[in-house]
Amino acid sequence: MSKTKLPGGNTTGAVLIGDVVHKRARSWTPTVHALLQHLEGAGFDAAPRALGFDDEGREMLTFLPGETIGERHPWPDWVWADSLLTQVGRWLRRVHDLTAGFTPPADERWFLGATKQPGQIIGHQDAAPYNAVVDGDRLVGFCDWDIAGPSTREWDLAFAILPWVPLASPRPGEPAADPRERARRFHLLLDAYGYEDDRHTFATVIPQRARRQAEAIRAMAAAGDPAARALLPIAALLDQSATDVDALPESFWSPGSWQLDR
């Protein structure tokens, strides 16, 4: 049976054996499997299905067929297509709606150690382009659910907004995105999600989310995690992104702001 090392996987790594993904299991894996089984039971097919564990104790998941970014940089053009951005918004809304009613198992355990509270959803927490699987111009779904966990809708949306809009600051040597284009894509994603609350809340939530992620990376690196040490440049980029988002004008968060001064 064929065995292929899958690209990406900064923290866990994965191999494809036949048509099944095998990954190192962690203490939170059974809870994530319960979540994936909940989504499967609801008819949601844009996420891997949990298949249990192999003889080596690794988790087994169905493979989402399609194209991924892998190690490519710069990212492919499909990342910036409006059609894909709207699909990301709809995908997030579907996941959030379905997980709002999810009851975790009694021994609930998540990557970040939280427990689900009333009114919370279970977010993917890393629905970024590098975890997307696409087929042409169609979003197949997102892989790598390892850091999924309970949060508000806004908290999960905030991390997706950073790379997809993008509101993440450019890497050294990369050009900055046009401010009006970023505003347009920010509201396009939230329109696709069907977000009806005050969008000015993201002026606070996005910097908080970026800084919290940077803190988590640094804490793991300080504890000796080699994958986290490799991500330290990303932590610095997240801090810079938070500072840059703090500097956006209030008008940015109002629908139609991208049409101003045209």
VOPAGU-2260 file (C-alpha; in pm, 1 decimal, decimal comma):
REM VOPAGU-2260
SITE   aa  ch    i         X         Y         Z
SITE  MET   A    0       0,0       0,0       0,0
SITE  SER   A    1     137,3     341,2     -95,9
SITE  LYS   A    2     261,3     575,7     177,5
SITE  THR   A    3     306,3     948,1     113,9
SITE  LYS   A    4     424,6    1222,2     349,2
SITE  LEU   A    5     175,8    1507,4     324,8
SITE  PRO   A    6     301,5    1866,4     285,8
SITE  GLY   A    7     258,0    2123,2     562,5
SITE  GLY   A    8     184,4    2004,5     914,0
SITE  ASN   A    9     414,3    2234,4    1108,0
SITE  THR   A   10     306,4    2093,2    1442,2
SITE  THR   A   11     201,9    1731,4    1387,1
SITE  GLY   A   12     289,5    1606,2    1039,3
SITE  ALA   A   13      85,8    1346,6     854,4
SITE  VAL   A   14     121,3    1057,8     612,0
SITE  LEU   A   15    -126,5     925,4     358,4
SITE  ILE   A   16    -151,5     546,7     353,9
SITE  GLY   A   17    -381,6     438,6      76,5
SITE  ASP   A   18    -663,5     689,9     106,6
SITE  VAL   A   19    -641,3     739,6     484,5
SITE  VAL   A   20    -447,1    1013,3     667,4
SITE  HIS   A   21    -247,2     897,1     971,5
SITE  LYS   A   22    -130,3    1157,4    1225,7
SITE  ARG   A   23      23,4    1151,3    1570,7
SITE  ALA   A   24    -259,6    1155,8    1825,3
SITE  ARG   A   25    -259,9    1395,6    2117,0
SITE  SER   A   26    -456,3    1413,5    2442,5
SITE  TRP   A   27    -726,0    1625,7    2277,4
SITE  THR   A   28    -764,8    1400,4    1970,6
SITE  PRO   A   29   -1064,8    1202,1    2104,7
SITE  THR   A   30   -1255,5    1527,2    2165,3
SITE  VAL   A   31   -1173,7    1651,2    1815,0
SITE  HIS   A   32   -1292,2    1316,9    1676,9
SITE  ALA   A   33   -1621,1    1358,1    1863,9
SITE  LEU   A   34   -1654,9    1699,5    1698,6
SITE  LEU   A   35   -1585,7    1561,3    1351,3
SITE  GLN   A   36   -1836,8    1282,2    1411,2
SITE  HIS   A   37   -2093,4    1545,3    1512,2
SITE  LEU   A   38   -2034,0    1732,4    1186,9
SITE  GLU   A   39   -2054,7    1410,2     985,7
SITE  GLY   A   40   -2382,4    1322,7    1155,9
SITE  ALA   A   41   -2520,6    1660,9    1052,0
SITE  GLY   A   42   -2438,0    1588,0     688,1
SITE  PHE   A   43   -2139,8    1823,8     674,3
SITE  ASP   A   44   -1892,0    1684,0     420,9
SITE  ALA   A   45   -1641,1    1973,7     403,8
SITE  ALA   A   46   -1422,1    1834,7     683,5
SITE  PRO   A   47   -1233,6    1508,1     731,2
SITE  ARG   A   48   -1417,9    1217,5     890,2
SITE  ALA   A   49   -1267,5    1056,7    1198,7
SITE  LEU   A   50   -1184,1     687,4    1149,7
SITE  GLY   A   51   -1040,1     603,2    1490,3
SITE  PHE   A   52    -678,7     499,4    1557,8
SITE  ASP   A   53    -428,3     268,3    1391,0
SITE  ASP   A   54    -209,6      -2,4    1548,0
SITE  GLU   A   55      56,5     259,2    1629,1
SITE  GLY   A   56    -193,9     478,0    1813,3
SITE  ARG   A   57    -205,2     740,4    1539,4
SITE  GLU   A   58    -537,0     899,8    1454,6
SITE  MET   A   59    -692,3     811,6    1120,3
SITE  LEU   A   60    -888,4    1057,4     906,5
SITE  THR   A   61   -1037,6    1057,2     560,8
SITE  PHE   A   62    -834,9    1241,6     298,9
SITE  LEU   A   63    -984,8    1556,6     144,6
SITE  PRO   A   64    -885,2    1534,1    -222,8
SITE  GLY   A   65    -776,4    1855,5    -389,9
SITE  GLU   A   66    -504,1    2117,0    -408,6
SITE  THR   A   67    -333,3    2263,7    -102,3
SITE  ILE   A   68     -72,1    2535,7     -64,8
SITE  GLY   A   69     184,1    2304,6      89,1
SITE  GLU   A   70     521,2    2481,0     105,5
SITE  ARG   A   71     453,5    2725,3    -181,0
SITE  HIS   A   72     537,2    3090,2    -137,4
SITE  PRO   A   73     402,0    3322,8    -257,6
SITE  TRP   A   74      59,4    3169,9    -225,3
SITE  PRO   A   75    -130,2    3073,2    -543,5
SITE  ASP   A   76    -378,3    3311,9    -703,2
SITE  TRP   A   77    -682,6    3116,9    -585,3
SITE  VAL   A   78    -621,3    3246,1    -232,5
SITE  TRP   A   79    -721,6    3595,4    -348,0
SITE  ALA   A   80   -1025,7    3502,7    -557,8
SITE  ASP   A   81   -1350,2    3662,5    -436,5
SITE  SER   A   82   -1538,3    3341,7    -511,7
SITE  LEU   A   83   -1321,2    3147,0    -270,2
SITE  LEU   A   84   -1339,5    3416,7      -3,0
SITE  THR   A   85   -1719,0    3399,5      -5,3
SITE  GLN   A   86   -1703,7    3020,5      24,4
SITE  VAL   A   87   -1475,9    3056,1     327,2
SITE  GLY   A   88   -1732,7    3285,8     489,6
SITE  ARG   A   89   -2015,6    3040,3     423,5
SITE  TRP   A   90   -1804,3    2746,9     543,4
SITE  LEU   A   91   -1730,2    2921,4     872,8
SITE  ARG   A   92   -2097,1    3007,7     923,6
SITE  ARG   A   93   -2202,6    2647,4     863,4
SITE  VAL   A   94   -1944,2    2511,3    1107,8
SITE  HIS   A   95   -2037,7    2765,9    1372,7
SITE  ASP   A   96   -2409,8    2700,4    1337,9
SITE  LEU   A   97   -2361,4    2323,1    1356,1
SITE  THR   A   98   -2125,0    2330,9    1653,4
SITE  ALA   A   99   -2333,3    2572,7    1860,2
SITE  GLY   A  100   -2539,2    2269,4    1961,3
SITE  PHE   A  101   -2246,2    2030,0    2001,1
SITE  THR   A  102   -2216,0    1864,7    2342,7
SITE  PRO   A  103   -1853,6    1761,4    2405,0
SITE  PRO   A  104   -1777,3    1426,0    2569,2
SITE  ALA   A  105   -1754,5    1408,7    2946,8
SITE  ASP   A  106   -1373,6    1396,5    2930,2
SITE  GLU   A  107   -1366,4    1704,6    2702,4
SITE  ARG   A  108   -1016,1    1827,5    2626,2
SITE  TRP   A  109    -901,5    2079,5    2366,5
SITE  PHE   A  110    -562,8    2205,0    2249,1
SITE  LEU   A  111    -601,4    2530,0    2443,5
SITE  GLY   A  112    -741,0    2357,4    2750,9
SITE  ALA   A  113   -1077,2    2538,2    2756,0
SITE  THR   A  114   -1421,1    2382,7    2801,6
SITE  LYS   A  115   -1727,7    2476,5    2601,5
SITE  GLN   A  116   -1946,9    2736,3    2773,4
SITE  PRO   A  117   -2311,8    2826,7    2701,0
SITE  GLY   A  118   -2340,4    3042,6    2390,0
SITE  GLN   A  119   -2007,6    2932,9    2245,3
SITE  ILE   A  120   -1935,4    2750,8    1921,1
SITE  ILE   A  121   -1647,5    2520,0    1835,1
SITE  GLY   A  122   -1421,1    2697,0    1588,8
SITE  HIS   A  123   -1160,4    2544,2    1364,1
SITE  GLN   A  124    -930,0    2818,6    1501,9
SITE  ASP   A  125    -689,4    2790,4    1205,5
SITE  ALA   A  126    -909,7    2822,6     895,8
SITE  ALA   A  127    -626,0    2984,2     702,1
SITE  PRO   A  128    -528,1    2937,8     337,0
SITE  TYR   A  129    -253,1    2687,8     427,5
SITE  ASN   A  130    -521,5    2453,4     567,2
SITE  ALA   A  131    -764,8    2495,9     277,3
SITE  VAL   A  132    -827,5    2223,3      21,2
SITE  VAL   A  133    -959,6    2340,8    -314,9
SITE  ASP   A  134   -1072,0    2182,5    -639,2
SITE  GLY   A  135   -1043,3    2442,4    -913,5
SITE  ASP   A  136   -1250,5    2733,6    -788,6
SITE  ARG   A  137   -1437,3    2523,0    -528,9
SITE  LEU   A  138   -1352,3    2506,7    -158,3
SITE  VAL   A  139   -1349,7    2138,4     -66,0
SITE  GLY   A  140   -1297,5    2211,3     303,3
SITE  PHE   A  141   -1030,5    2262,1     569,2
SITE  CYS   A  142    -795,2    2003,1     711,1
SITE  ASP   A  143    -589,6    2006,9    1032,3
SITE  TRP   A  144    -846,5    2035,8    1312,0
SITE  ASP   A  145    -590,9    1983,4    1588,7
SITE  ILE   A  146    -635,9    2323,8    1753,0
SITE  ALA   A  147   -1014,5    2335,7    1717,4
SITE  GLY   A  148   -1187,2    2449,3    2033,1
SITE  PRO   A  149   -1462,3    2652,4    2197,9
SITE  SER   A  150   -1481,5    3027,4    2144,6
SITE  THR   A  151   -1709,3    3302,6    2028,2
SITE  ARG   A  152   -1789,5    3327,6    1660,2
SITE  GLU   A  153   -1586,4    3649,0    1638,8
SITE  TRP   A  154   -1274,8    3487,1    1785,5
SITE  ASP   A  155   -1266,7    3217,9    1516,7
SITE  LEU   A  156   -1358,4    3462,8    1240,9
SITE  ALA   A  157   -1078,9    3696,4    1349,7
SITE  PHE   A  158    -805,3    3446,4    1277,7
SITE  ALA   A  159    -951,3    3360,9     935,7
SITE  ILE   A  160    -975,1    3730,8     849,3
SITE  LEU   A  161    -604,6    3789,8     914,2
SITE  PRO   A  162    -470,7    3582,7     621,3
SITE  TRP   A  163    -769,7    3578,7     385,4
SITE  VAL   A  164    -843,7    3953,0     363,7
SITE  PRO   A  165    -551,4    3995,6     444,6
SITE  LEU   A  166    -525,7    4200,2     760,5
SITE  ALA   A  167    -201,2    4024,6     845,9
SITE  SER   A  168      95,7    4253,6     785,0
SITE  PRO   A  169     306,5    4167,7     478,8
SITE  ARG   A  170     622,8    3967,2     520,6
SITE  PRO   A  171     951,6    4153,6     467,9
SITE  GLY   A  172     989,1    4235,8     100,2
SITE  GLU   A  173     620,3    4187,7      19,4
SITE  PRO   A  174     402,0    4481,1     -88,8
SITE  ALA   A  175     126,5    4602,0     141,4
SITE  ALA   A  176    -231,2    4538,6      27,8
SITE  ASP   A  177    -438,2    4835,4     -87,0
SITE  PRO   A  178    -641,4    4963,4     212,8
SITE  ARG   A  179    -965,9    4991,2      15,8
SITE  GLU   A  180    -920,3    4641,8    -123,8
SITE  ARG   A  181    -866,0    4506,5     225,9
SITE  ALA   A  182   -1181,4    4679,9     346,2
SITE  ARG   A  183   -1377,2    4542,0      51,1
SITE  ARG   A  184   -1262,0    4186,1     117,7
SITE  PHE   A  185   -1319,9    4216,2     493,1
SITE  HIS   A  186   -1684,7    4308,0     438,2
SITE  LEU   A  187   -1723,7    4054,8     155,9
SITE  LEU   A  188   -1621,3    3773,3     390,3
SITE  LEU   A  189   -1857,9    3891,3     665,1
SITE  ASP   A  190   -2139,8    3938,9     414,1
SITE  ALA   A  191   -2091,2    3578,3     299,4
SITE  TYR   A  192   -2093,7    3466,8     663,5
SITE  GLY   A  193   -2416,3    3658,5     720,5
SITE  TYR   A  194   -2268,7    3858,7    1006,7
SITE  GLU   A  195   -2534,3    4100,3    1134,4
SITE  ASP   A  196   -2376,2    4242,5    1450,5
SITE  ASP   A  197   -2161,0    4554,6    1480,6
SITE  ARG   A  198   -1849,3    4496,0    1274,2
SITE  HIS   A  199   -1654,7    4753,0    1474,8
SITE  THR   A  200   -1606,5    4475,0    1733,4
SITE  PHE   A  201   -1337,8    4329,6    1507,2
SITE  ALA   A  202   -1124,5    4639,7    1563,6
SITE  THR   A  203   -1066,9    4495,0    1909,7
SITE  VAL   A  204   -1105,7    4120,9    1855,7
SITE  ILE   A  205    -859,3    4085,9    1566,2
SITE  PRO   A  206    -562,1    4244,5    1749,7
SITE  GLN   A  207    -647,3    4044,7    2062,9
SITE  ARG   A  208    -660,1    3721,2    1861,7
SITE  ALA   A  209    -330,2    3796,1    1686,1
SITE  ARG   A  210    -151,0    3879,0    2012,0
SITE  ARG   A  211    -293,6    3573,3    2190,0
SITE  GLN   A  212    -169,8    3349,4    1908,3
SITE  ALA   A  213     175,5    3509,1    1925,3
SITE  GLU   A  214     185,6    3456,1    2301,8
SITE  ALA   A  215      90,5    3089,8    2262,5
SITE  ILE   A  216     366,3    3032,0    2006,2
SITE  ARG   A  217     627,5    3195,3    2229,7
SITE  ALA   A  218     514,5    3001,9    2536,2
SITE  MET   A  219     537,9    2671,1    2348,8
SITE  ALA   A  220     877,9    2766,7    2207,3
SITE  ALA   A  221    1003,4    2856,1    2556,1
SITE  ALA   A  222     887,7    2514,3    2675,2
SITE  GLY   A  223    1109,8    2352,8    2412,8
SITE  ASP   A  224     859,6    2274,0    2135,3
SITE  PRO   A  225    1068,2    2263,6    1812,4
SITE  ALA   A  226     769,6    2335,4    1586,6
SITE  ALA   A  227     685,7    2645,7    1791,1
SITE  ARG   A  228    1046,7    2764,5    1772,7
SITE  ALA   A  229    1023,5    2745,1    1393,8
SITE  LEU   A  230     709,8    2960,4    1411,6
SITE  LEU   A  231     869,8    3243,8    1611,2
SITE  PRO   A  232     894,0    3465,9    1298,8
SITE  ILE   A  233     518,9    3416,9    1258,9
SITE  ALA   A  234     468,9    3530,7    1619,5
SITE  ALA   A  235     655,3    3852,6    1537,3
SITE  LEU   A  236     439,4    3898,5    1227,2
SITE  LEU   A  237     123,8    3849,1    1434,7
SITE  ASP   A  238     235,8    4117,1    1679,7
SITE  GLN   A  239     300,7    4356,6    1392,6
SITE  SER   A  240     -36,7    4271,0    1241,4
SITE  ALA   A  241    -208,6    4355,9    1570,2
SITE  THR   A  242     -33,9    4693,4    1579,3
SITE  ASP   A  243    -127,8    4765,8    1217,5
SITE  VAL   A  244    -492,7    4670,9    1273,7
SITE  ASP   A  245    -499,6    4897,9    1580,4
SITE  ALA   A  246    -403,7    5183,5    1349,7
SITE  LEU   A  247    -690,6    5132,8    1102,5
SITE  PRO   A  248    -945,8    5418,4    1099,4
SITE  GLU   A  249   -1287,4    5363,1    1255,6
SITE  SER   A  250   -1444,0    5398,7     912,1
SITE  PHE   A  251   -1271,4    5078,4     796,4
SITE  TRP   A  252   -1514,6    4866,9     998,1
SITE  SER   A  253   -1830,6    5022,1     848,2
SITE  PRO   A  254   -1992,4    4840,8     552,3
SITE  GLY   A  255   -1927,4    5033,7     232,6
SITE  SER   A  256   -1610,7    5192,7     368,9
SITE  TRP   A  257   -1408,9    5061,8      73,8
SITE  GLN   A  258   -1623,5    5275,2    -160,2
SITE  LEU   A  259   -1520,9    5599,5      10,3
SITE  ASP   A  260   -1306,7    5844,6    -188,2
SITE  ARG   A  261   -1371,2    5665,3    -515,4
